[in-house]
Each structure stands twice: as C-alpha cells, then as structure tokens.
C-alpha cells in the first residue's frame, strides 16, 4: 500500500559516518576491493536504517482478517479537518467479468493508510438477518435524465445488464453495523447511447446495538453515457463506544452503468468516534446480469 519514502542521500550521509573508520592491514589493500567493500557496506547500512525508520513510522492496527484466496491491496486515504481518515475507492467490471469483495485488514491511522483484502468471484453474505436490522429501500425506479428513453428504440438490439455496490462497516464479532447498497439496471450496445431501465438503493443499520439513520439522499439519473444510482447516508450510535457518539458517513456510495457495458463503482466513507479501531469497512461489488 503506501510505502513511506526516505531520502537516500540522508541515509548514506548517516551511514558514511560508521563506514569511514577503515584501517589497512599490514599489507597494502587493493583500492578497488576496498571501494567495493565500502560500497556494499553503505548499501547494507542504508537498507537497515530505512527498514528501521519505516517500521518506527508505520503504526499498524489490525481490524480484520484476510479471507483465503484474497490478495492485499494498499489504499491511501486523506484526513479531514478533524483528523479523521477517509477512504475513497474506484472500481470497474467489464461485461462478463467476475465480481469482487473487499475486507479491511489493517490500518495505519497516523499516516491514513490501510490494507484491503480483495477476493474475486465471491459475493459477501450479510452477517445479520433482516429481522435484526432496520432497512430503508427503493428496489426499482426509473431514473431521470436526458437521452434515449425505454421505448424510443428497438430494445431487442441492446444487451441488458445489472449490478450493485454495497459498502458496510462491521464490528469485531462480524455484525454489520450499517451499510449502503446501490443498484443499476440498464441496456447498452457499445455503439450508441445507453437506454436506462431501473435504479435502486437500500440502507441497513443494526438497531439492537444503537445505530440509527440520521440523514440520507438518493440520486437516480442518466445521460447518454451513464446511468447512475448514488446515495449519501449518515448513521449514528450514542452507546456503541461507552456513551460517546460514533458516526459513519457514506459520501457517496455510487454505481454507474455505462454505454459500453462497463459497470463502475466508487465510494467514499469515514468512521469517527473514540472507538474507530472496533470497526472495519467492507465492500461487495457484483454484476448480477451480463
């Protein structure tokens, strides 16, 4: 993920101090051999110092585990004015491409860097049953926009595709604290404007532990190139962390269906409060039709 760089000049300057005290043996030392050994020593010393400094500046906190068969990807976030780490991830799935899930494994809060375990060909299973969580949803509605409407063209010449992005925060015992899901269903032919069909959203939050939905909005729009389903959501819990407020904000969770059949997704989220290390973020990005 994000490797922290150091000035090699500074490292070599430091290393040279300990490498300069070279004494000759009784016989004359070959100058080329001496320079070679001196250079090797400098490189080894610089690498050692770089390793020590890297370990001392990265403060990793484990927040989850990597599923079997996953690969680790590094994501660098940004800090807002309050010093909270925010992470934004962009993804794309071509027609026929397998979906993916992502699970946060470790985070370095000081440098706002995190490791995400990405698994291909897998769909996430919600950790809570619908009976335990509150849900607000709109499963299918025509988008608003300017372009070709359904019925304006021979739809039989187009390919229909469907997909979704769900992002969510999870606690250490694998309960989904809250989540946002956006869906898009559209027609495309990779040659002309797309034809929009349906967009949808779903918000869920774990009420037994005190989570509530404070605010949300949904955008369901299209143009010639993209059909978009996008949500903002803000959840709060006043008892999750010993009475202190914990907030999760999704700003925004978005999925796009493209004129060429590509399914795009992007999301930006932040968890704030004293107990941020007790939650990890996850995503589920899938094509469910073509």
N, C-alpha and C positions, 0 to 999 in steps of 0.2 A: 504494500500500500504505500503509504507515504514514507519514503526514506528521508531522513534529515541529512542534509549535506553539510560538510565542513570544508574549510579552506585547506587544501593540501599544502599550500605554502606555509601556513601557520603550523601545521603538523610537522613538516620537515624542519622548520626552524627550531621547534622544540626538540625534535629527535636528534638534531645535529649536536646539541649540547652534550648528550650522553654518548655520541658516536665519535667525537673528536679525540678523545683520550686514547690514541692508538700508539703503542710502543713497538719499536723494532726489536727483533731477536738479534742474537749475536751476528748472524749472517745478514747480508743485505736483502731486504724484502723487495720482491719484484713489484714495481709500481702498478702495473696493470692488474695483478692479482689483488693488491691492496685496495685499489679503487673498486674492483668488482665486489670484494667482500664488504667494503664500506657502503656501496650502493644497496647491496642485499640487506644489510643491517638496517639501513634507513627505511627501506620499504617495509620490512617486518615491523619495525618500531612504529611507523606511521599507521600501519594497519591495526596494530594493537591499540594504539591511542584512539583511533577512530572507532574501534569496537567498544572501548570503554566509555567514550563520550556518548555514543549512540545509545548504549544501554542505560546510561545515567539520565539522559534527557527524555527517553520514552517511558511513560508510566502507564503500563497496560493494566486494564481491569477486565477480567473475564466475566462476560454476561450471558454466555450461551455455549452450546456445543455444535460442532460441525457434523452434519449428517454424513453417513457413509456414502462414498462416491461423489462428494461435493469437492469443489475447488475454491480456494481462498482468493478473494479479490479485495484490493485495498481501496478505500474511499476516503477522500479528504473532505471534511466539511468546512463550514465557516462559523464564526462566532457572531452572535448578535450583540446589541449594545449592552445587554445584561450578562454577557459572557457565556451564553448557552450555545452548545454545539448544535448546528443544523446541518442536515444531510440531504442532498438532492441527487437523485439517481435517474438516468435516462436509459431506456432500453428499446429494442425493436425486435419484432419477429416477422420474418418473411413468410409468404404463403407456404404451408406445409411444414414449417419449422417447429420443433418441439418447444413447449413452454418451459418455464423455469421458476424456481423458488429461491429466495434469499433469506438467510438467517444470520443475524448479527452475532459474532463470536466474541470479539474483544474490542475495547475502545481505549484510546489514549485521550482522556478529557482535556489535558493541558494543551496538547497540540491539535486537538479536534480531528483525530484520525481514527478510523475504525476498520475492522476486518469483517467481511461478509462471506459466508459460505454459500456458494451458488450451486444449485443442483438442477441439471437438465432433465426434462422428461418426467417431471413429477409435479403433482398438484397438492397444495397444502390442505390439510384437514383441520377445520376449526376445532379448537380444544374445548370449547363449551357448547352445550346444546342450546337450541333456540329457547327452551323453557327457562334457562338461567340468565339469558341476556335480553336486553331491550333492543328492538330493531326498528329503524325508520327506513322505508324503502319505496322506490318507484321502479318497478321492474321493466317497464316498457312504455316509452312515449316518443312521438315523432319530434325530431329536432327542428329548430327554427333556423332559417338561413336563406341565402340567395344561391340558386343553382338549379340543377335538374331535379325535379320532384318525382317521387314514385308515381308512375302512370304517364309521365311525359315521354317515355322512351320504351323501346322493346326490352323489357327486363330479362327476357329469356336469353339475351346475348351477353348478360353480365354474370359474374360469379358472386355468390353471396358468402360473406364471411362474418364471423362473430368472435368476440374476445373480451377479456376483462383484466383489470388490475385491482388486486386487493392488497392493501398495506395495513399492518396492525402492530400493536405493542403487546408484549407478552411478559408475564412475571416469572420468577424462578421455578414455579411449580406448573408451568406450561398452561396457565389460564390466559386467554386472550382478554386483555384489559379493555381495548376498544379497537375498532377497525373501520376502514372506509373502502368501499368497493365501487368501481365504475365499470359499466359495460357499454359496448357499442356493437351495433349490427348494421352492416352496410353492403351495397352492391358496387362492384368495380369491374373494369375490363382492361386496365393498364393502357388505355389509349385515349379516353375521354374523361369528362367529369364523372365523379362518383355519383351514385344515387343513394340518398340516405334512407335508412329504414327506422331503427329504434335505438334509443339510448336509455340507460337506466343507472340507478345508484342504490346503495344500501349502506347504512351506518349501523354498527352494533356496539354495545358497551355493556360491561359486566356490572350490573346493578347490585348484586349481593355484596360486593366489596366497596360500594360507594360511588361508582362512576356515574356521571350524568353528562348529557349532551347540552352544552351551553349555547352554541350557535352553529349554523351551517347554511350553505347555499350551494345550488347546483346549476351548472351551465350545460345546456344540451343544444348544440349548434352545429352548423355545417356550412361549407362553401364548396367550390368546385374541387378542391384538393383534399380536404379533410372533413371527416365527421368526428365531433369531439364530445365526450362526456367528461365533465370535470367538477370536482367537489372541493369545497372548503369545509372543515369541521374543527370544532374546538370542544374538547372534553375536559372535565374537572372532577377531582376527587379530594374531599376535605379530610378523609380519615385514612387514606392509603399509607401515609407516612407520618404516623403519630400525631395526627391532627393538623399537620401543615398541608397547604394546598399543593396538589400535584396536577399539572396541566399537560395535555398532549394536543398539539396543533398540527393539522394537515393543511398545508397551504402551498400548492394544491395537490390533489390526487387526480391524475388525468390520463385518459386513454384516447388515442386517435385511430380511426380507420382511414387509410389513405387510398387515393385514386389508383395506385399501383398494387394494392392488396396488402401492403405492409401494415402491421399493427404496431403502433408506437405507444410507449408509456413513459410518464415522468411523474415523479413525486418528490415532495419536499416536506419534511416533518421535524418536529422538535418535541422533546420531553423535558419539562422543567419542574423543579422542586428539589428538596433535600435528598430524595431517595432515587435519583436517576439511575444509579447502578443496580437497582432492583427491577429494571425493565429493559427489554431488548426489542429492536424493531425487526420486522419480517415483511416479506412481500411474496405474492403469488401472481404470476403474470402468465396468462394462458390464451391460446387460440382454441375456441370450442367448436368452430366450424370453418373448414378450409383455411 
